Amino acid sequence: MNRPLCIAMPTPSFLPNLGGMEVGLHNIAARLKSRGHDPVVIVPATTARQVRANYPDLPYRVASFWPKMSGLAYTHPKLALRMYQTFFHVFQKMNRVDVWHGTMIYPVGTGLSAAFGTSIPALIRAAGDDIQVDEQADYGIRRHKPIDDIVRRYGIGARAYVAITESVRKEYLALGIAPERIHDISNGVDVARFQSTPRLSDIRARFNIPADAFMFLSVGRHHPKKNFSLLVTALSMFQYKNPSLNAVLVVCGRGAHSLKAQAMALGVSDKVILIDGLSPAAAGETSLRVPSNDLLALYRAADAFVFPSLIETFGIAIVEAMAAGLPVLVADSPGCRDVAGRGENAVMLNPLNAEEWAAAMARVASDPDLRGDLSRRAFSRARNFDWDHVVSLYEDLYHRLIAGEGA
């Protein structure tokens, strides 16, 4: 039987932020603790105070970086690199870490790689704008040349790199990381929780969603890369060409109300329902369950999921929708196509063509047999992302690194 491990898990962002990266790390750490390991999530000093105030009952340890380190990463990258490097050496000496599990190639991964190279068991898991760049979507910190230079010089020397999608693997290879050091482990979802949650009709009433309307749902913070404005345009086209189909678009996420002006201008403000996020705290939940019970109920109340993002590292909302058994319409874009099984488990569409989305939405809304087929294929795909399976893959990788793989 494998022995319990001390696993240091540094990250530049964590709870109470509830993005895919933060939620994923929480789920991994919690499950590692339940399996007898000692995970220590290392977060910025201000974040550590927020975590302890908001989540006093987390099952794993939370430690903090030295003050101001995280801010320096974006104002003085070279100084920050030295501070991270020194911090990791000190933490290793004081805590006898068995394996490092770093989140984001910058600033954490560059610091780990500069500190240890391949001498210490360590993996780096790129998580989003630290690895991908898309000028059109205003996305990617590597657009800043000093940061890109540090990533290219110091971010590629660790023993192992985790690719959560094929798109991330390609970015690693482009940086010059050897294929044998790249390991494919996706993000996860609690499939059982989605399936055990009943459909609640009152969630529609709470948000003024007509009970008899076909409900298209999209979830995520409002950022240019999410491309939510295309959905509003597509819905207006949908309504014009299909006046007999009663449908609404629900967009749930931080900043969603920014779409209100567009919906009014297109004459569909009564058909576009905007919800500025459903965090556990906002829903009055005392335990940390992500997604919140309210958001999970919203997934279960929907009829189809639409996600036109221009670029994703993983796209956790896609997997959540699949776990809820929703038919999924998703952009044919980096990250999205990987999660959607490249069209095997979802309808993939051009993220720049609103007319194509409107036509696909009409097909799904009017064809119950198509919805049933898409629902079955989506749920089958979601089972590949169950958290227990994902964490088992990490455990296996930890022990292989400790045994010397990649050294």
Residue, then its C-alpha position, 0 to 999 in steps of 0.5 A: m500500500n502506498r504511504p501517505l504523502c505531504i503534497a505542497m500545492p501552491t497557487p496564485s489564486f484560490l477560494p473565495n474565487l470560484g473559477g474552474m482552477e480554484v474549484g478544481l484545486h479544492n476538490i483535489a485537495a479535499r479528496l487527497k485528504s480523505r485518502g489519508h494524504d496531507p495536502v497543503v494549499i499555499v495561497p497569497a497572504t491576503t487570500a489565506r486570511q479570506v479563506r480562513a474567515n470564510y471557510p474555517d472547516l476546510p479539511y486540508r491545511v492552508a499556508s500562505f506565501w510571503p506578503k506582496m509576492s503575488g503582486l510583484a509577479y505582475t509589476h516586477p517579474k524578475l524580483a518575483l521569480r527570485m522570491y518564489q524560488t527562495f520561498f519554495h526552498v525554505f518551505q521544502k526545508m521546513n515541511r519535508v514535502d514529498v511532492w509539489h503540485g503547482t498550479m499555473i506555469y506563471p508565477v508558480g511553475t517558473g518559481l518551482s522550476a527555477a528552485f528545483g529543476t528536476s531534483i525534487p518531485a514536482l508537477i506543474r499544471a497550467a490553468g488558463d491565461d498563464i499558458q494560452v494567448d488569444e489577442q482577439a479575446d483579450y486573453g493571456i498574461r504571456r502577451h506581456k513580454p517580460i512574463d513570456d520571457i520568464v516562462r520560456r526560460y524558467g517555466i519548462g524545467a520541472r519533472a512533469y507537466v499536467a495537460i488538462t486538455e489537448s490544447v494545453r498539451k500543444e502549448y507545452l510542446a510549443l514551449g519545448i517541453a518534452p512529450e514524455r514529461i507531459h501527462d494528460i489529466s483533466n479537471g473533474v466534476d461530481v457526477a453523482r451529485f448532479q444526478s442525485t439533485p432533483r429537478l426543482s421547478d421553483i428555481r425558475a419561479r425565483f428568477n422569473i423564468p417562464a415554466d413553459a419556455f424552452m430554457f437555453l443556459s450558459v454559465g461563466r463570468h462575463h469576459p470577452k473570451k466567453n463571447f456571450s454577446l453572440l448568444v444574445t444576437a443568436l437568440s434574436m435571430f432565433q426568435y425572428k425566424n421561429p416565432s412559434l418557439n417559446a424560448v429564453l436565454v439564461v446567462c449566469g455569471r459574474g458581470a452578466h448584467s453587462l449584456k442587458a443593453q444589447a438585449m434591449a437594443l435587439g428587442v429581446s430583453d424579455k427573453v434574456i435573463l441575466i443572473d450575476g452568479l450563484s455562489p454558495a455564500a450568496a445562496g446562504e449555504t454554509s458548506l463549500r459545495v461548488p457549484s452551489n445548490d442553486l446553480l446546480a438546480l439551474y442546470r437541472a432546470a434547463d433544457a439545453f446548454v450553450f457555450p460559445s467561448l473563443i478559448e478555454t483551458f478546460g471549460i468546467a461549465i461544459v462538463e457540469a452541463m454534461a453531468a446534468g444530462l443537458p444537450v450541449l451546443v459548444a464552440d469549435s474552439p481551443g479547450c471547448r472542442d477537447v472537452a466536447g469530444r471533438g463533436e462526438n458528445a456535443v454540437m460544435l459550432n463556429p464561435l463567430n457565426a451567430e446565424e449558425w448558432a440560431a439555426a442549431m438552437a432552433r433544431v434542438a428546441s424543436d426536436p425531442d429525439l435530437r435532444g435525447d440523443l445529445s443528452r445521452r452522449a453528453f452524460s456518457r462523456a461526463r463520466n470520464f471526468d468524475w473527480d474520484h477517477v481524476v484524483s486517482l490519476y494524480e496519486d499515481l503520478y505523484h508516486r511515479l515522480i517520487a520513484g524517479e520518473g522524469a528526473 
